[in-house]
Amino acid sequence: MTAYHHSKVDRAGLRRYRLDRIRRQLRQRDYGGALLLDPCNIRHATDVANMQVWALHNKCRYVYVATEGPVILFDYGCARHLSEGYELLGETRTAFPHTYFTNGGRHGEYIGNFAREIADLVRQHGGGNKRLAVDKLDPPAVHALEREGVTITDGEELMEWARTIKNADEVLAMKEAIAACEAGIEAMWRALKPGMTENELWAHLHATNIAKGGEWIECRLLTSGERTNPWFQECSDRVIQKGDIVAFDTDLIGPNGYCADISRSWVAGDVAPSDEQRRLYGVAIDNLHHNLGLVKAGLSFREFTERSFKLPAEFVDRRYSCIMHGVGLCDEYPFAVYPQDWQRWGFDGQFEAGMTVCIEALIGAVGGKECVKIEQQVLVTEMGYELLSQAPLGLRPEY
């Protein structure tokens, strides 16, 4: 049995809470309903999963959520049985796919059929309100809905706010996903041997996640030695050498569909870290703990950026893309950047109790051999934070 089947999460309660959050946002914005095509948003609204990764690039399913009315899932072809027993769904129908490869010369016809069906629902359940929040939709479908008299509004913003605050069931679901991820991290540490490839090591994380009821992994961010610098290379057939830094970022979707986003950096082989590796790691730890110490409900993102760890000059050019980001079913709002990036990329807001966020640290220099990457996942509280990721830190962690 997997971690999903052993889950202690009240799934009915989790579904009610998430749907209530969506409808609260719809009412605040005076929208008549939402049309969601992003697989993570469909999962958040319905809890029904189907070919999640495939559906990321093939618009084959969507859900209509009336502000005051039913939730109707449109699923792929013959997959309507997947939603049986989901108590909050009023109905499941067959979707009109938004993919030219399945529609061919009839693409315009199918998009028109899709638009008429959705517009009928808006007229039937919107109470005269034709403002429909849509998260991701191609231009032909947007134009088809507009021709039917539907007013398209921003569903991505709505869903980011709906997903921002987690209740106890969501936090428990996330902890179960993190537990599966950290079992995979331990499996990687125990398997790590000089002479194996980066791909061979990364496979242990995948295998453990799937065995424990997890679902997929968004990236392949595991590198070793000189491939750690610069960051954002993905794992390869490079053979790991004794004494290499091995750094990774899990980006793992585990049991319950929640994300476990944890980074660690290790030294491969039965060898002590070099002085330079210790120095890089020491700065990364100082960076991480300083920024964790700032996290608290009520702190603004601007203040968080201004008070964040001041990177030594040699590490500024290789800084990470953010110092903090939200996390739920995937990476999500909010997002905080380094002071150097505030003018171009920064935006304000504030930490709220119930947010779950990841604090990032990446330390490496232009011209240096290696980078060190570490990251912790936390729950924001009124007093500070609760650490959710428990995998040991250290270049040579103790398991």
C-alpha positions as CSV (number, residue, x, y, z in Angstrom):
1,M,0.0,0.0,0.0
2,T,1.2,3.5,-0.8
3,A,1.4,6.6,1.3
4,Y,-1.7,7.9,-0.5
5,H,-3.7,4.9,0.6
6,H,-2.4,5.2,4.2
7,S,-3.1,9.0,4.2
8,K,-4.6,10.5,7.3
9,V,-6.0,13.5,5.3
10,D,-9.7,14.1,5.5
11,R,-10.1,14.2,1.7
12,A,-13.8,15.3,1.8
13,G,-12.9,18.1,4.1
14,L,-9.9,19.1,2.0
15,R,-12.1,19.2,-1.1
16,R,-14.7,21.4,0.6
17,Y,-12.1,23.8,1.8
18,R,-10.4,24.2,-1.5
19,L,-13.7,24.7,-3.4
20,D,-14.9,27.2,-0.8
21,R,-11.7,29.2,-1.3
22,I,-12.3,29.4,-5.0
23,R,-15.9,30.5,-4.6
24,R,-14.9,33.1,-2.0
25,Q,-12.5,34.6,-4.6
26,L,-15.2,34.5,-7.2
27,R,-17.6,36.4,-5.0
28,Q,-15.0,39.0,-4.0
29,R,-14.4,39.7,-7.7
30,D,-18.1,39.5,-8.8
31,Y,-17.5,36.8,-11.3
32,G,-20.2,34.4,-12.4
33,G,-17.9,31.4,-12.4
34,A,-14.5,30.0,-13.4
35,L,-13.3,27.9,-16.3
36,L,-10.0,26.1,-15.4
37,L,-7.7,24.3,-17.8
38,D,-4.4,24.2,-15.9
39,P,-4.1,20.7,-14.5
40,C,-3.0,21.9,-11.1
41,N,-6.0,24.2,-10.9
42,I,-8.3,21.4,-12.1
43,R,-6.8,19.2,-9.3
44,H,-7.3,22.0,-6.7
45,A,-11.0,22.5,-7.7
46,T,-12.0,18.8,-8.1
47,D,-9.2,16.6,-6.7
48,V,-9.6,14.4,-9.8
49,A,-6.2,13.6,-11.5
50,N,-5.8,12.4,-15.0
51,M,-2.6,12.3,-17.1
52,Q,-1.3,15.4,-15.3
53,V,1.9,15.9,-17.2
54,W,0.3,15.0,-20.6
55,A,-2.5,17.5,-19.9
56,L,0.1,20.2,-19.3
57,H,0.7,20.5,-23.0
58,N,-2.5,18.9,-24.4
59,K,-5.6,20.9,-23.4
60,C,-7.8,17.8,-23.1
61,R,-9.8,18.5,-19.9
62,Y,-11.3,21.5,-18.0
63,V,-13.7,22.3,-15.2
64,Y,-16.5,24.8,-14.9
65,V,-17.1,26.1,-11.4
66,A,-20.2,28.2,-10.9
67,T,-20.0,30.8,-8.2
68,E,-23.5,29.8,-7.1
69,G,-24.2,26.4,-8.8
70,P,-22.6,23.2,-9.9
71,V,-19.0,22.0,-10.5
72,I,-18.9,20.3,-13.9
73,L,-15.8,18.5,-14.9
74,F,-15.1,17.9,-18.6
75,D,-12.7,15.0,-18.9
76,Y,-10.7,13.4,-21.7
77,G,-12.6,11.0,-23.9
78,C,-13.5,7.8,-22.1
79,A,-12.1,8.8,-18.8
80,R,-15.3,10.1,-17.2
81,H,-15.3,7.1,-14.8
82,L,-12.2,8.6,-13.0
83,S,-14.5,11.1,-11.1
84,E,-17.0,8.6,-9.8
85,G,-17.5,9.1,-6.0
86,Y,-16.2,12.7,-5.9
87,E,-19.0,14.2,-3.9
88,L,-18.6,17.8,-4.9
89,L,-18.9,17.2,-8.6
90,G,-22.3,17.8,-10.0
91,E,-21.6,16.1,-13.3
92,T,-18.8,14.9,-15.6
93,R,-19.0,15.3,-19.3
94,T,-16.6,14.5,-22.2
95,A,-14.4,17.4,-23.1
96,F,-13.8,19.0,-26.5
97,P,-10.0,18.8,-26.8
98,H,-8.1,22.0,-27.7
99,T,-5.4,20.2,-29.6
100,Y,-5.0,20.4,-33.4
101,F,-3.4,17.0,-33.5
102,T,-6.7,15.4,-32.4
103,N,-9.0,17.9,-34.2
104,G,-7.2,18.4,-37.5
105,G,-9.4,20.3,-40.0
106,R,-12.3,20.2,-37.6
107,H,-10.4,22.2,-35.0
108,G,-12.6,25.4,-35.5
109,E,-15.8,23.3,-35.3
110,Y,-14.8,21.7,-32.0
111,I,-13.7,24.9,-30.4
112,G,-17.0,26.4,-31.4
113,N,-18.8,23.5,-29.8
114,F,-16.8,24.0,-26.7
115,A,-17.6,27.7,-26.5
116,R,-21.3,27.1,-27.0
117,E,-21.4,24.5,-24.2
118,I,-19.6,26.7,-21.7
119,A,-21.6,29.8,-22.7
120,D,-24.8,27.8,-22.1
121,L,-23.6,27.0,-18.6
122,V,-22.7,30.6,-17.9
123,R,-26.2,31.6,-19.0
124,Q,-27.8,28.8,-17.0
125,H,-25.9,29.2,-13.7
126,G,-24.4,32.7,-13.7
127,G,-27.5,34.6,-12.6
128,G,-27.0,37.0,-15.4
129,N,-23.3,37.5,-14.6
130,K,-21.3,36.6,-17.8
131,R,-17.9,37.4,-16.3
132,L,-16.0,34.1,-16.4
133,A,-12.5,33.7,-14.8
134,V,-10.3,31.7,-17.1
135,D,-6.8,30.6,-16.3
136,K,-5.2,29.3,-19.5
137,L,-6.9,29.4,-22.9
138,D,-5.6,29.7,-26.5
139,P,-6.7,32.7,-28.6
140,P,-9.2,30.7,-30.9
141,A,-11.1,29.5,-27.8
142,V,-11.0,33.0,-26.2
143,H,-12.5,34.5,-29.4
144,A,-15.1,31.8,-29.6
145,L,-16.3,32.4,-26.0
146,E,-16.4,36.2,-26.6
147,R,-18.5,35.6,-29.7
148,E,-21.0,33.8,-27.4
149,G,-21.2,36.8,-25.2
150,V,-18.9,35.6,-22.4
151,T,-16.6,38.2,-20.8
152,I,-13.2,36.7,-20.0
153,T,-11.5,37.7,-16.8
154,D,-8.2,36.7,-15.1
155,G,-8.6,33.2,-13.6
156,E,-4.9,32.8,-12.9
157,E,-4.8,35.6,-10.4
158,L,-8.0,34.2,-8.8
159,M,-6.6,30.7,-8.5
160,E,-3.3,31.9,-7.1
161,W,-5.1,33.7,-4.3
162,A,-7.5,30.8,-3.8
163,R,-4.6,28.4,-3.3
164,T,-2.5,30.7,-1.1
165,I,-3.7,29.8,2.4
166,K,-3.7,26.2,3.5
167,N,-5.8,24.6,6.1
168,A,-4.8,21.7,8.4
169,D,-5.8,19.1,5.8
170,E,-3.7,20.7,3.1
171,V,-0.7,21.0,5.5
172,L,-1.0,17.3,6.4
173,A,-1.3,16.4,2.7
174,M,1.9,18.4,2.1
175,K,3.7,16.7,5.0
176,E,2.8,13.3,3.6
177,A,4.2,14.3,0.2
178,I,7.4,15.7,1.8
179,A,7.8,12.4,3.7
180,A,7.7,10.5,0.4
181,C,10.2,12.9,-1.1
182,E,12.5,12.7,1.9
183,A,12.5,8.9,1.7
184,G,13.7,9.4,-1.9
185,I,16.4,11.8,-0.7
186,E,17.6,9.2,1.8
187,A,17.6,6.6,-0.9
188,M,19.8,8.8,-3.1
189,W,22.2,9.4,-0.2
190,R,22.6,5.7,0.5
191,A,23.0,5.0,-3.2
192,L,25.5,7.8,-4.0
193,K,28.8,6.3,-5.1
194,P,31.5,7.7,-7.2
195,G,31.4,6.1,-10.7
196,M,27.6,6.3,-11.0
197,T,26.0,8.8,-13.3
198,E,23.8,11.8,-12.3
199,N,20.9,10.1,-14.1
200,E,21.4,6.9,-12.1
201,L,21.3,8.8,-8.8
202,W,18.3,10.9,-9.8
203,A,16.4,7.7,-10.6
204,H,16.3,6.7,-6.9
205,L,14.2,9.8,-6.2
206,H,11.7,9.0,-9.0
207,A,11.4,5.3,-8.0
208,T,10.8,6.0,-4.3
209,N,8.2,8.7,-5.0
210,I,6.3,6.4,-7.4
211,A,6.5,3.5,-5.0
212,K,5.0,5.6,-2.2
213,G,2.1,6.8,-4.3
214,G,3.7,10.0,-5.6
215,E,2.9,11.3,-9.0
216,W,5.6,13.2,-11.0
217,I,8.6,15.5,-10.9
218,E,8.7,18.9,-12.6
219,C,12.4,19.2,-13.3
220,R,15.6,17.1,-13.5
221,L,17.8,19.4,-11.4
222,L,20.6,17.2,-10.1
223,T,24.2,18.0,-11.1
224,S,27.7,17.2,-9.9
225,G,31.1,18.8,-9.9
226,E,31.7,21.6,-12.4
227,R,28.1,21.1,-13.7
228,T,26.7,22.6,-10.6
229,N,28.1,26.0,-11.7
230,P,26.3,27.7,-13.2
231,W,23.0,26.3,-11.8
232,F,19.9,25.2,-13.8
233,Q,21.6,22.4,-15.8
234,E,19.7,19.2,-15.6
235,C,21.0,15.8,-14.8
236,S,23.0,13.9,-17.4
237,D,25.2,10.9,-18.0
238,R,28.2,12.6,-16.4
239,V,30.0,10.2,-14.1
240,I,30.1,11.5,-10.5
241,Q,33.7,11.7,-9.2
242,K,35.0,11.2,-5.6
243,G,34.9,14.6,-3.8
244,D,32.4,16.2,-6.2
245,I,29.6,18.4,-4.9
246,V,26.3,16.7,-5.8
247,A,23.5,19.3,-5.6
248,F,19.8,18.8,-6.4
249,D,16.3,20.4,-6.2
250,T,13.5,17.9,-5.9
251,D,10.5,19.8,-7.4
252,L,8.6,16.6,-6.6
253,I,4.8,16.1,-6.8
254,G,4.2,13.5,-4.2
255,P,1.2,11.6,-2.7
256,N,-2.0,13.7,-2.5
257,G,-0.7,15.8,-5.5
258,Y,1.3,18.2,-3.3
259,C,4.7,19.6,-4.0
260,A,7.9,18.8,-2.0
261,D,10.5,21.4,-3.1
262,I,13.7,20.7,-1.2
263,S,17.3,21.2,-2.1
264,R,20.5,19.7,-0.7
265,S,24.2,19.6,-1.6
266,W,26.4,16.7,-0.7
267,V,30.0,15.6,-1.2
268,A,30.3,12.3,-3.1
269,G,32.4,9.4,-1.7
270,D,34.1,8.7,1.6
271,V,36.0,11.9,1.7
272,A,36.0,15.1,3.7
273,P,34.8,18.3,2.0
274,S,37.5,20.6,0.7
275,D,38.0,24.0,2.4
276,E,36.4,25.7,-0.6
277,Q,33.3,23.4,-0.4
278,R,33.0,24.2,3.3
279,R,33.3,27.9,2.6
280,L,30.5,27.8,0.0
281,Y,28.3,25.7,2.2
282,G,28.9,28.0,5.2
283,V,27.7,31.0,3.3
284,A,24.7,29.1,2.0
285,I,23.7,28.0,5.5
286,D,24.1,31.6,6.8
287,N,22.0,32.8,3.9
288,L,19.2,30.2,4.5
289,H,19.0,30.7,8.3
290,H,19.1,34.5,8.1
291,N,16.1,34.6,5.7
292,L,14.2,31.9,7.6
293,G,14.6,34.0,10.6
294,L,12.7,36.8,8.9
295,V,9.6,34.8,8.0
296,K,6.5,35.8,10.0
297,A,2.9,36.6,9.3
298,G,2.5,40.4,8.6
299,L,6.0,41.0,7.2
300,S,5.8,42.6,3.8
301,F,7.6,41.1,0.8
302,R,9.4,44.4,0.3
303,E,10.7,44.4,3.9
304,F,11.7,40.7,3.5
305,T,13.8,41.6,0.4
306,E,15.3,44.7,2.1
307,R,16.3,42.8,5.2
308,S,17.3,39.6,3.4
309,F,20.8,38.1,3.6
310,K,23.4,40.4,1.9
311,L,25.3,38.2,-0.5
312,P,29.1,38.7,-0.6
313,A,30.0,40.5,-3.9
314,E,31.6,37.4,-5.4
315,F,28.3,35.5,-5.3
316,V,25.9,38.2,-6.6
317,D,26.2,37.4,-10.3
318,R,25.3,33.7,-9.7
319,R,22.4,34.5,-7.2
320,Y,19.2,32.4,-7.5
321,S,16.1,33.8,-9.3
322,C,14.3,34.3,-6.0
323,I,14.9,34.2,-2.2
324,M,11.4,32.8,-1.5
325,H,8.4,31.4,-3.3
326,G,5.1,29.9,-2.4
327,V,4.4,26.2,-2.8
328,G,1.2,24.1,-2.9
329,L,0.3,21.6,-5.7
330,C,3.3,23.2,-7.4
331,D,5.3,26.4,-7.1
332,E,2.9,29.3,-6.6
333,Y,2.3,32.8,-5.3
334,P,4.1,34.6,-3.6
335,F,7.6,35.3,-5.0
336,A,10.3,37.5,-3.5
337,V,13.5,38.5,-5.2
338,Y,17.0,39.8,-4.1
339,P,17.4,43.5,-3.6
340,Q,19.4,43.8,-6.9
341,D,16.2,42.6,-8.7
342,W,13.6,44.6,-6.9
343,Q,13.1,47.4,-9.4
344,R,12.7,45.0,-12.4
345,W,10.9,42.0,-10.8
346,G,9.8,42.8,-7.3
347,F,6.2,43.3,-6.0
348,D,4.8,43.9,-2.6
349,G,2.4,41.9,-0.4
350,Q,2.8,40.3,2.9
351,F,3.3,36.9,4.5
352,E,0.1,35.5,6.0
353,A,-0.4,32.6,8.4
354,G,-1.3,29.5,6.5
355,M,1.0,30.2,3.5
356,T,3.5,27.5,2.7
357,V,6.8,28.8,1.2
358,C,10.3,27.7,0.2
359,I,13.4,29.6,1.3
360,E,16.2,29.3,-1.3
361,A,20.0,29.7,-1.1
362,L,22.4,29.2,-4.0
363,I,26.0,30.1,-3.5
364,G,28.6,30.0,-6.3
365,A,31.0,32.4,-8.0
366,V,31.6,33.2,-11.7
367,G,34.8,31.3,-12.5
368,G,34.4,29.0,-9.5
369,K,34.2,25.2,-9.9
370,E,31.0,24.4,-8.0
371,C,27.8,25.8,-6.5
372,V,26.0,24.9,-3.3
373,K,22.2,24.8,-3.4
374,I,20.0,24.3,-0.3
375,E,16.3,25.0,0.3
376,Q,13.8,24.5,3.1
377,Q,10.0,24.3,2.9
378,V,8.0,26.0,5.7
379,L,4.5,26.9,7.0
380,V,4.1,30.6,7.8
381,T,2.7,31.2,11.3
382,E,1.8,34.2,13.4
383,M,5.0,33.8,15.4
384,G,7.4,32.8,12.6
385,Y,7.4,29.5,10.8
386,E,7.1,25.7,11.2
387,L,9.8,23.7,9.4
388,L,8.1,21.2,7.1
389,S,11.2,19.7,5.4
390,Q,13.1,17.5,7.8
391,A,15.9,15.9,5.6
392,P,19.3,16.4,7.3
393,L,21.4,19.3,6.2
394,G,25.1,19.0,5.7
395,L,27.6,18.2,3.0
396,R,27.8,14.7,4.6
397,P,24.4,14.3,6.3
398,E,23.8,11.9,9.1
399,Y,21.1,9.3,8.3
